[in-house]
Amino acid sequence: MNETTPQADAPGRVILLTTSHRVAPGLLSWPAWQALHAADEVLCADATHHQLPYLREAGVRVDQSSPTAQELVEACAGDRTVLVIATAEGDRALTDGLARLAGSGRVSMPDLELLPASYDLPGARLLDLVQVMDRIRVECPWSSQQTHKGLVKYAIEEAYELVEAIEEGDREELREELGDVLLQVVFHARIAEEDAESPFSVDDVAGTIVEKLIRRHPHIFGDDAAETPEDVKAHWLRTKAEEKQRSSLTEGIPLGQPGLAFTAKLASRVRAAGLEVALPSGDGVGYELLALALRSEAEGVDPEAALRVAARAYRDAVLVAEGGSSLSGR
């Protein structure tokens, strides 16, 4: 018998081809294209699958079909190869059915192969977030009415909740709060797309920060050198000064931030500029706090963070006192 003649009782082969909707359709791996062209039959249960137009353009015939596990095994008889393009849901019923048949020991099973045709790149889930935000902006009665100004309070709240998660050291909470902060960025970018005079998108936002990071890291993306964190900070400050061309080192420091953080930021810029500034004289706790914050920053301690640590210790003391009071009152 000719070795190339298929054997009637050979069980054949099943290939389950998976793709990512986050990669442009048609961009498949070379093994995937080889398998698609070599298969005796190519099936897909989803007639609207995003890959189908590109596969047909490439000369691959795809039949819309949703076979059971038993039907698929029978279709492979005679040493045939049947390739199934997985739907977005993953064809769980089919794979579970094949597993049951294989486990029964009563069926001559074809070779089973899982072939990923495209992979998610790092950051690919951000595309899902953008798509979800697009739909929410259009269909949600609340989200569709929001403005940049109306969302300001949520940005502040989420930033503080992120700080709390970091201070608590709760990894699950940290991941969630980072997501909430990221949502604020994507939400504002989606609103910005609708501006009649100067619209921009989340891609513009990402592009801007990418350009800034490259510009301010010439030791990585350019010819400069940086051996220490201090060298990196010097690069950053120098490049930032060239970009901003500020007339005063006080420009760009938000007045609305907490007082200790505001003081520390001012002190940091004064020290970096080598400027001699006389400490304002005055009576009261405000001036005492100012002097203490300046001293803290000069010693390399963030006064805002230091006060938060102390305040949290005070909160814990309050909880202890409350517990003792409730016990003594019984």
Sequence and secondary structure as in RCSB ss.txt:
>XXXX:A:sequence
MNETTPQADAPGRVILLTTSHRVAPGLLSWPAWQALHAADEVLCADATHHQLPYLREAGVRVDQSSPTAQELVEA
CAGDRTVLVIATAEGDRALTDGLARLAGSGRVSMPDLELLPASYDLPGARLLDLVQVMDRIRVECPWSSQQTHKG
LVKYAIEEAYELVEAIEEGDREELREELGDVLLQVVFHARIAEEDAESPFSVDDVAGTIVEKLIRRHPHIFGDDA
AETPEDVKAHWLRTKAEEKQRSSLTEGIPLGQPGLAFTAKLASRVRAAGLEVALPSGDGVGYELLALALRSEAEG
VDPEAALRVAARAYRDAVLVAEGGSSLSGR
>XXXX:A:secstr
  TTS  TT   EEEEEE  TTS TT   HHHHHHHHH SEEEES TT TTHHHHHHTT   EE    HHHHHHH
TTTT EEEEE  TT  HHHHHHHHHHHHHSSS   EEEEEE     TTTHHHHHHHHHHHHHHH TTGGG  HHH
HHHHHHHHHHHHHHHHHHT HHHHHHHHHHHHHHHHHHHHHHTT SSS   HHHHHHHHHHHHHHT HHHHSS  
  SHHHHHHHHHHHHHHHH  SSTTTT  TTS HHHHHHHHHHHHHHHT         SHHHHHHHHHHHHHHTT
  HHHHHHHHHHHHHHHHHHHHHHHHHHT 
